Amino acid sequence: MLELRNFRKSYHGHLALRVEHLRLPPGIHWIRGVNGSGKTTLFRSIAGMLPCEGEIWLDGKAEVSKNPVEYRLRVNYGEAEPAYPEFLSARELIRFVAKAKQAPPAQAAELAETLGVTVFWGNPFGTYSSGMRKKTALVLALLGQPRLVMLDEPLNALDLAATQRLSDLVRERHAAGVSFLLSSHQEFNAEGWPIDGRYVVDDQTVRPA
């Protein structure tokens, strides 16, 4: 499903993360590591948000730098601490991303309703609580028809009801063939998310846990 080859990411000449070769099969994978270990750097690189050395392949067909348009249609990312223009509303953000991700008709409204975003989505992002921001980011991460969805600290700031709804969505998408990379300090089994693989980001690399 996802393969990294000779991956390197440096900041100002200092190595942050190095992965000679890593192949993740389809499924739900938990990526753990202490703060500052490189989890977010890994996710942003896989999402195509950060330039890096090496190759990142999806399904052996689309590579992040060689086939960027096709790749980004199939890889979605929900940030741990989402930050968007404060003057935009969730509805505007969702409509924009839904168009970019070629989301099916009605999908955006359905996801927003499921995660409880429609009650505030007309207000500007700058007025949102941390929970509202996280719910908006999760809707954006699930739009379109991705093959891979990465969720960085997906349970942060969520109430119990939203956590259960997100768990249901992940299990539904997983059953439909979507793979997930999840980063969190919390165990996912308690939320009913079947974890197929566990990995740790440590010592500037990624390895099986």
Buried (B, 14 or more C-beta within 10 A) or exposed (E): BBBBBEBBBEEEEEEBBBBEEBEBEBBBBBBBBEEEBBBBBBBBBBBBEBEBEBBBBBBEEBBBEEBEEEBBBBBBBBBBEBEBEEEBBBBBBBBEBBEEBEBEEEBBBEBBBBBBBBEBBEEBBEEBEEBBBBBBBBBBBBBBBBBBBBBBBBBBBBEEEBBEBBBEBBBEBBEEEBBBBBBBEBEBEEBEBEBBBEBBBBEBBBEEE
